[in-house]
Amino acid sequence: MDASDCRHFSGYSPCRKNYICDSKCPHYQSVKQAILFVHLGALGSVVRSTALLPAIKRKHPNSVLIWVTDQPSVALLKTHPMIDRVVASGFENLLPFQGIEWDAAYILDKSPSATALADWFQIKEVFGFRSHKKNFSIVPATPAADELWQLGRDNQKKFFENKKSELRLCHEALELGPYLRDEYALFLTDLETEQARTRRANWLEDHLQPVIGINTGCSPAIPYKKWTIAYHRDLILKLNDRGFKNIVLLGGNSETERNQQIGLRLPVSLSDTQSGLRDGLVSVQACDLIISGDSLGMHLGIALKKFVVAWFGPTCEQEIDLFDRGAKVLSKAPCGPCWKRSCQKETMCYDLVYLSEIIASVEKGMAWWKENNSSWLSKPLSSEIFY
């Protein structure tokens, strides 16, 4: 008899694990619970939240997990082996799941679009945040989320008093048990891994040095999380002076012209910025060391286990965990962090990130790379099928 309670069973197409469908299949995983995870955006935060999946699976070992997110994030999450299905937000996409009897929902976004799902779906337990029943405000679903909720409403606590990483705060808010500092991760397909190997080989001028990827952009929400074009050019020249040759400029669509200006007549490679998020993920994988502000590029570097040199100006460095595989450089601006979306100061916080500290951190990354020497390059391709 077909094992319709198996995690891999669809009921409308052949199983990708085995052509025989019964409980004797070596891939059979009985589903006891249905878990809804909601994190819509922003992209970097979504990537970071993949670190919560191991704890959810420990808490719900025999479960099917559906992640609801905004469309841009679907491409990054779709190959994650702990996610059974990634569903883009929107009425038509979510309607088929309304009839499921959800055992638990974990809602991280403090937004009505996310918290409304707690009332729209049939859910036994809700963790994280939900909507107030009378005035549409966002409130903690359980007392455990109060600390994370309070930090969003109190700049003094968020900027200066809190010492916990955002991951730890989220973990505790969702009541996921002891915090084990699980890392976040993204997964490439075999083809993408091979593309990354080829791309890295094309970027190598000196095989005795790491490939250094400089992420030049950031979300428009806080535009001060990126340096000026002149600042990037100055960094490249200083890296060249210290003997670093394998330098690549990373970014997305909005960085295409910017990267051309940064790299004009300089010995750098330009990554493809026009082929979408998955291709950008391949470019990050092709690097050994990532230099970035507090943006998606930083999170992609952390997720792919790169050495990350992260600089911070308007945002809170204590919220980011580099997992002992990187270095933080803080702006000397006395007014940060501020999380301001606009600023008229003559000297900006990104102007007060000392390049000498960036260079020193890159040299630490060089030592790390020599010890680890891009171990992913020697790993055989996986036969795992992600879906």
Residue pairs with C-beta under 8 A, 6 or more apart in sequence:
1 22
2 9
2 21
2 22
3 9
3 21
3 22
3 23
3 25
3 28
3 30
4 11
5 30
5 31
6 21
6 23
6 25
6 27
6 28
6 29
6 30
6 31
7 29
7 30
7 31
7 64
7 84
8 15
8 16
8 17
8 27
8 28
8 29
9 15
9 21
15 21
15 27
16 385
16 387
17 25
17 27
17 385
18 25
18 26
18 27
22 28
23 30
29 62
30 62
31 62
31 63
31 64
32 62
32 63
33 60
33 62
33 63
33 64
33 103
33 104
34 63
34 64
34 66
34 100
34 101
34 102
34 103
35 56
35 60
35 63
35 64
35 65
35 66
35 102
35 103
35 104
35 105
35 106
36 66
36 68
36 97
36 102
36 104
36 105
36 106
36 117
36 121
36 123
37 49
37 52
37 53
37 56
37 65
37 66
37 67
37 68
37 83
37 105
37 106
38 67
38 68
38 69
38 105
38 106
38 107
38 108
38 109
38 114
38 117
38 128
39 45
39 46
39 49
39 67
39 68
39 69
39 108
39 109
39 114
40 46
40 68
40 69
40 70
40 73
40 89
40 109
40 111
40 113
40 114
41 69
41 70
41 72
41 73
41 109
42 219
42 221
42 296
43 72
43 73
43 76
43 219
43 277
43 296
43 299
44 219
44 294
44 295
44 296
44 298
44 299
45 108
45 166
45 299
46 69
46 73
46 76
46 77
47 73
47 76
47 184
47 186
47 296
47 299
47 300
47 303
48 166
48 167
48 184
48 299
48 302
49 108
49 170
49 184
50 77
50 80
50 82
50 184
50 185
50 186
50 303
51 167
51 182
51 183
51 184
51 185
52 106
52 167
52 170
52 171
52 174
52 176
52 182
53 65
53 80
53 82
53 83
53 182
54 82
54 180
54 182
55 171
55 174
55 176
55 177
55 180
55 182
56 63
56 65
56 82
56 106
56 174
56 176
57 63
57 65
57 82
58 176
58 177
59 176
59 177
60 103
60 104
63 103
64 84
65 82
65 83
65 84
66 83
66 84
66 85
66 86
66 87
66 97
67 77
67 83
67 85
67 86
67 87
68 87
68 88
68 89
68 94
68 114
68 117
69 77
69 86
69 87
69 88
69 89
70 88
70 89
71 88
71 89
71 90
72 277
73 86
74 86
74 88
75 276
75 277
75 278
76 186
76 277
76 278
76 281
77 83
77 86
77 186
78 86
78 386
79 186
79 187
79 188
79 189
79 386
80 86
80 185
80 186
80 187
80 386
81 187
81 384
81 386
87 93
87 94
87 97
89 113
94 117
94 120
97 121
98 120
98 121
98 122
99 122
100 121
100 122
101 122
101 124
102 121
102 122
102 123
102 124
103 123
103 124
103 125
104 123
104 124
104 125
104 126
104 127
105 117
105 118
105 121
105 123
105 125
105 126
105 127
105 128
106 127
106 128
106 174
107 114
107 115
107 117
107 118
107 126
107 127
107 128
107 129
107 130
107 141
108 114
108 128
108 129
108 170
108 173
108 174
109 115
109 129
110 129
110 138
110 149
110 152
111 138
112 131
112 136
112 138
114 129
115 129
115 130
115 131
115 138
116 131
118 126
118 130
118 131
118 141
119 130
119 131
126 141
126 142
127 141
127 142
127 144
127 145
127 173
127 174
127 175
128 140
128 141
128 145
128 173
128 174
129 138
129 139
129 140
129 141
129 145
129 149
130 138
130 139
130 140
130 141
131 137
131 138
131 139
132 138
132 139
138 149
139 149
140 146
140 148
140 149
140 173
142 175
144 172
144 173
144 174
144 175
145 173
145 174
147 169
147 172
147 173
148 169
148 170
148 172
148 173
149 173
150 157
151 157
151 158
151 162
151 169
152 158
155 339
158 316
159 316
159 337
159 338
162 169
162 316
162 318
162 319
163 318
164 172
164 318
164 319
165 318
165 319
165 320
165 321
166 319
166 320
167 181
167 184
167 321
168 179
168 181
168 321
169 319
171 179
172 179
181 321
181 323
183 302
183 305
183 323
184 299
184 302
184 303
185 303
185 304
185 305
186 281
186 300
186 303
186 304
187 386
188 196
188 281
188 282
188 285
189 386
190 381
190 382
190 383
192 278
192 281
192 282
192 285
193 285
193 376
193 381
193 382
194 381
195 282
196 282
196 283
196 285
196 286
197 286
197 377
199 271
199 282
199 283
199 286
200 211
200 286
200 287
200 374
200 377
202 269
203 211
203 246
203 248
203 269
203 286
204 211
204 246
205 245
205 246
205 267
206 245
206 246
209 243
209 244
209 245
209 246
209 366
210 246
210 287
210 288
210 289
210 307
210 365
210 366
210 369
210 374
211 246
211 248
211 286
211 287
211 288
211 289
212 239
212 244
212 246
212 247
212 248
212 287
212 288
212 289
212 290
212 291
212 362
212 365
213 248
213 249
213 250
213 271
213 283
213 284
213 286
213 287
213 289
213 290
213 291
213 297
213 301
213 306
214 232
214 235
214 236
214 247
214 248
214 249
214 250
214 290
214 291
214 292
215 250
215 251
215 290
215 291
215 292
215 293
215 295
215 296
215 297
215 298
215 301
216 226
216 227
216 232
216 249
216 250
216 251
216 255
216 258
216 259
216 262
217 226
217 251
217 252
217 254
217 255
217 258
217 295
217 297
218 225
218 226
218 293
218 294
218 295
218 296
218 297
219 225
219 295
219 296
220 254
221 341
222 314
222 315
222 339
222 340
222 341
223 341
224 313
224 314
224 340
224 343
224 348
224 349
224 350
225 293
225 294
225 295
225 313
225 314
225 315
225 350
226 293
226 295
226 350
227 235
227 293
227 350
227 353
228 350
228 351
229 258
229 261
229 262
231 350
231 351
231 355
232 249
232 262
233 262
233 266
234 355
235 291
235 355
235 358
236 247
236 262
236 263
236 266
236 267
236 268
237 266
238 355
238 359
239 247
239 359
239 362
240 247
240 266
240 267
242 359
242 362
242 363
244 362
244 366
245 267
247 267
247 268
247 269
248 268
248 269
248 270
248 271
248 283
248 286
248 287
249 255
249 259
249 262
249 263
249 268
249 269
249 270
249 271
250 271
250 273
250 280
250 283
250 284
250 287
250 290
250 297
251 258
251 259
251 271
251 273
251 280
251 297
252 273
252 277
252 280
253 273
253 274
255 273
256 273
256 274
259 270
259 271
259 273
260 270
262 268
263 269
263 270
271 280
271 283
272 279
272 283
273 280
280 300
281 300
281 304
284 290
284 297
284 300
284 301
284 304
284 306
285 304
285 376
287 301
287 306
288 306
288 307
288 365
288 369
288 374
289 306
289 307
289 308
289 309
289 362
289 365
289 366
289 369
290 297
290 298
290 300
290 301
290 306
290 307
290 308
290 309
291 308
291 309
291 311
291 358
291 362
292 298
292 301
292 308
292 309
292 310
292 311
293 310
293 311
293 312
293 313
293 350
294 310
294 311
294 312
294 315
294 317
294 320
298 308
298 310
298 320
301 308
301 326
302 308
302 321
302 322
302 323
302 325
302 326
305 325
305 376
306 325
307 325
307 326
307 364
307 365
307 368
307 369
308 322
308 325
308 326
308 327
309 326
309 327
309 329
309 358
309 361
309 362
309 365
310 317
310 320
310 322
310 326
310 327
310 328
310 329
311 328
311 329
311 330
311 331
311 350
311 353
311 358
312 320
312 328
312 329
312 330
312 331
312 336
312 337
313 331
313 333
313 336
313 337
313 348
313 349
313 350
313 352
313 353
314 336
314 337
314 338
314 339
314 340
314 343
314 349
315 337
315 339
316 337
316 339
317 328
317 330
317 337
320 328
322 328
325 368
326 361
326 365
327 361
327 364
327 365
329 353
329 354
329 357
329 358
329 361
330 353
331 349
331 350
331 352
331 353
332 352
332 353
332 354
333 347
333 348
333 349
333 352
335 345
335 349
336 349
338 349
343 349
